[in-house]
């Protein structure tokens, strides 16, 4: 079993990249843990006579492990649906309003956690992908990161172009290790967001340094669709 918090551990000093696994490999590995736990629990219960309290405990543990497996199976199903989904070529969208909309919708959650949320998006950021897909990916990304941000911490979102790509960088105060880490609901959400962005051709990088977590997503710059009048 992986040590708790291996995905979001606090590391002092130089940036430490999170070990890269494919999202599907990560989820299959995660599923093996509660499945093994459930098997061991049932084997112990069947090994010999137990008291009523012990059987009740086995049932409660089994229900908890089954619940965790159900969450992971749903994540695997969503991931496989994403991988099988066709990606129409040539679709482009402006990321700026999508980022603003997602950030605005998460302000109440940030206020409850007393997290300082800031967004800077420079220039007109044209990226590959349809508006609905980018809306879903952006909201899932920001919601997961906000869930992983320490209370009274801060979350910074910066989107800016460079010479060949558009980079979206999120930086947040690393929060406490979530229950069932590294396979908590928020961490799974971040993993599925990673798969979605990579499906659009993004380069994804996650690092930790001095109590903060940094997520950098770089997409190739999209070219504006030609003006029909110019093609005449």
Protein Blocks (a to p, Z undefined) as FASTA:
>chain_A
ZZehklmcccehjddddddddfklmmmmmmmmmmmmmmmmmmmmmnpccdfklmmmmmmm
mmmmmmmmmmmmmmmmmmmmmmmpccdehiacdfklmmmmmmmmmmmmmmmnopacdddd
ehjdddeddfklmmmmmmmmmmmmmmmpcehiacdddddddfkbccdddddddddddehi
akbfklmmmmmmmmmmmmnopacddddeehiacdddddddddddddfklmZZ
